[in-house]
Amino acid sequence: MKRLALQIQCYQCEEMTHDCATPEFIVNCTVNVQDMCQKEVLVKDDGIHYRKSCASSGACLIASSGYQQFCTGKLNSVCITCCNTPLCNGPRQKKRPPASGAAAPNAPRVGLLPLPK
């Protein structure tokens, strides 16, 4: 007999002013109902607030697309992201450094050369 029950773990917290990605915030999501982790990042005048939870894929995807226009990174910005791997709503994964070690090899260098007279 195959087990089709799928349960993931997510971080869960309400309106924390720090990224609540520590073991005491880990919860088991409802089997076969909550199949995603949701992360909400709100920018308020007193700093960044985090809200994390388990979610059903339908509800999370609707919420994240509905708030897309408010995800600006500025004051009163609201960003909602959904993911479906265990504890994926934790801290951002560290990006791998570029092979060359340069920050952005193809970035245009603006304002470094004197203008011709």
C-alpha positions, 0 to 999 in steps of 0.5 A: 500500500502506497502512502500518498499523505504529504506533510510538510513543515513550515515556520509559523509566526505572527507579526514578528519584527525578526525573521522567525526562522528558529526551531521553536517556530516550526510547525507540522502542516495539516496533511493533504490540506496545507501543502505550502509554506507562506511568507509575508514580509510587511514594511512598516514605519517601525521596521520589517514585520514577518508573518509565516504559516502553512497554507494550501497552494490555492489560497497562497497563490491567490494571495501572493498574486493579489499582493504583487502590486504592493510588493515594492520594498518601500514603506507599507510594502507587502510581499507574499511568497509561497513555496512547497519544500520543508521550511522553505519560508525560512531565511533567504538562502545565501546566493552563491558567489559568482565564479569570477568573484566580481559582484556583477561582471556585466553591469554597466560602469556609469560615471567612472570615466571623465566626460570628453571636453 
